[in-house]
Amino acid sequence: MELKKPINTALKVCLGLKDNESCLIITDAGKKDIGKKFYEQALMISEKTEMIEIPIMEINGQEPSVRLNKIYDVALFVTTKSLTHTDFRKQLSRQGTRIASMPGITEDIIKRAIDVDYEKIDNLNKKIKEILEKTSVVEIKTKKGTDLKLRLKKGRDIKMDGGLFINKGDCGNLPGGEVFLAPEEGTTNGILIVDKSMAGVGKLTEPLKITIKNGFLETVEGKDSVKFLSNFKGLDKNAFLVAELGIGTNYKAKVTGVVLEDEKVKGTAHIAFGNNSGFGGNNNVPLHLDGVFSDPEIKCDGTVLDLM
């Protein structure tokens, strides 16, 4: 019963599912129990609801071997690894499917961070986006040692994930709550201290120190560096590209080691490596890894960005 209300919020409010619409739940063995709960609740709204189980992907961004023979109005990815940055997801979006991607979702996350004030999150997202749209150079510093500078490419969209996907082709995460962008490729330089969590690793017990040069990850130091780098096995240099800058805006989210929620925590930011072709960039690789860090001071053309 505790899950019924937030799952209904996800289906009815966030995705706007109606009784005459088709709905697809994609899940895997790792998240099948939760996927089934979404399926059962969606079936109560629309009889045209189906569930497909896929193998657990090895890394975030790996393409699933799924062939669909129809177009769905709504799709939910209740999976262990992220399908957000796959060509499969992009094709669904082009067909007009409204998508909520929930890699690593847990029952606690559903209870805590989905039933929120979406207007409140949207207002903060819009404020941040408006400033970033006028910005050329972003500088990011933290007391723990992050010192980065990157450029924003003129004309490239600043994206908002406010948790509402009610228009054709909309896609984002649940829980929602971030503003994100693809920096101009090759322009990020400096030191990144990831102190909260890293996709492909989980919650960190010791920060990762990442050196970035001309847009690419150059070196990694820290207890979990080997585990982190193992995600890049077999991939070329483009997997190491700085793909994303994101800023968390969900006031109910908290850091648990599940990056899906961690990157939405208000008061954090994240830098991702790998694929950014789905949100304005030009790097299309089968990997996307977010590193979440706390209490950033973000300067936009020299002015500190108000994150409250």
NORCORUR-V521503 format. One record per pair of residues at least 12 apart in sequence whose ideal C-beta (glycine too) atoms are under 7 Angstrom apart, sorted by the first residue. I is the first residue (numbers start at 1). J is the second residue. Records with the same first field share a line. If there is no record, write none. Layout:
I: J, J
This chain:
2: 111
3: 37, 107, 110, 111
4: 41
5: 115
6: 110, 111, 114, 115
7: 37, 38, 41, 110
8: 41
9: 114, 115
10: 100, 114, 174
11: 41, 42, 45
12: 45
14: 100, 163, 164, 165, 174
15: 74, 98, 100, 165, 166
16: 166
17: 42, 45, 46, 74
18: 46
19: 45, 46
21: 46, 48, 73, 74
22: 48, 72, 73
23: 42, 46, 48, 49, 72, 73, 74
24: 50, 52, 72, 75
25: 38, 39, 42, 51, 76, 78
26: 52, 54, 75, 77, 78, 79
27: 51, 53, 78, 79
28: 53, 54, 55, 56, 79, 80
29: 56
30: 56, 80
31: 78, 79, 80, 105
32: 53
34: 78, 105, 107
35: 51, 78
38: 76, 78
39: 51
52: 66
54: 66
56: 80, 81
57: 80, 81
59: 81, 200, 231, 287
60: 81, 82, 103, 199, 200, 287, 288, 289
61: 82, 85, 86, 274, 275, 286, 287, 288
62: 81, 286
63: 86, 87, 88, 286
64: 83, 86, 88
66: 88
71: 95, 97
72: 97
73: 97, 98
74: 97, 98
75: 92, 97, 99
76: 100, 102
77: 99, 101, 102
78: 102, 105
79: 103
80: 103, 104
81: 103
82: 101, 103, 288
83: 101
84: 101
85: 275, 278, 288
89: 171
90: 278
93: 169, 171
94: 169
96: 168, 169
98: 165, 166, 168, 170
99: 165, 171
100: 165, 172, 174
101: 171, 173
102: 173, 174, 260
103: 260
104: 258, 259, 260
105: 260
106: 258
109: 175, 258, 261
112: 252
113: 175, 250, 252, 253, 261, 264
114: 174, 175
116: 250, 252
118: 162, 163, 164
121: 162, 163, 176, 177, 249, 250
122: 162
124: 249
125: 160, 162, 179, 249
128: 179, 247, 305
129: 158, 160, 179
131: 300, 305
132: 152, 158, 179, 181, 300
133: 158
135: 152, 300, 301
136: 151, 152, 301
137: 149, 151, 301
138: 150, 152, 245, 298, 299, 300
139: 299
140: 269, 296, 298
141: 297
142: 193, 293, 295, 296, 297
143: 295
144: 193, 195, 207
145: 191, 193
146: 191, 192, 193, 293, 296
147: 190, 191
148: 188, 190, 191, 192, 212
149: 189, 190
150: 183, 187, 188, 245
151: 183, 184, 187
152: 181, 183, 184
153: 184
156: 181, 182, 280
157: 280
158: 179, 181
159: 180, 181, 279
160: 179
161: 173, 176, 177, 178, 180
162: 176
163: 175, 176, 177
173: 260
175: 250, 253, 261, 264
176: 250, 264
177: 248, 249, 250, 253, 264
178: 246, 247, 248, 249, 263, 264
179: 246, 247, 249
180: 244, 245, 246, 279
181: 244, 245, 280
182: 243, 244, 276, 279, 280, 281
183: 242, 245
185: 215, 241, 281, 282, 283
186: 214, 215
187: 215
188: 212, 215, 242
189: 212, 213, 214
190: 212
191: 209, 211
192: 210, 212, 271, 291
193: 207, 209, 293
194: 207, 208, 210, 291, 292, 293
195: 207, 293, 294
196: 255, 262, 268, 292, 293, 294
197: 255, 257, 259, 262, 292
198: 224, 228, 289, 291
199: 259, 289, 290
200: 228, 231, 289
201: 224, 227, 228
202: 257
203: 255, 256, 257
204: 224
205: 223
206: 222, 223
207: 222
208: 220, 222, 224, 225, 228, 291
209: 221, 222
212: 242
215: 241, 242
216: 237, 240, 241
217: 240, 273
231: 287, 289
232: 287
235: 285, 287
238: 283, 285
239: 273, 274, 285, 287
240: 273
241: 273, 274, 283
242: 271, 273
243: 272, 273, 274, 275, 276, 281, 283, 288
244: 271, 272, 276
245: 271
246: 263, 269, 270
247: 269, 307
248: 263, 264, 265, 266, 267, 268, 269
249: 266
250: 264, 265, 266
251: 266
253: 265
255: 292
259: 290, 292
262: 292
263: 290, 292
267: 294, 295, 307
268: 292, 293, 294
269: 293, 296, 298
270: 290, 291, 292, 293
271: 291
272: 288, 289, 290
273: 289
274: 287, 288, 289
275: 287, 288
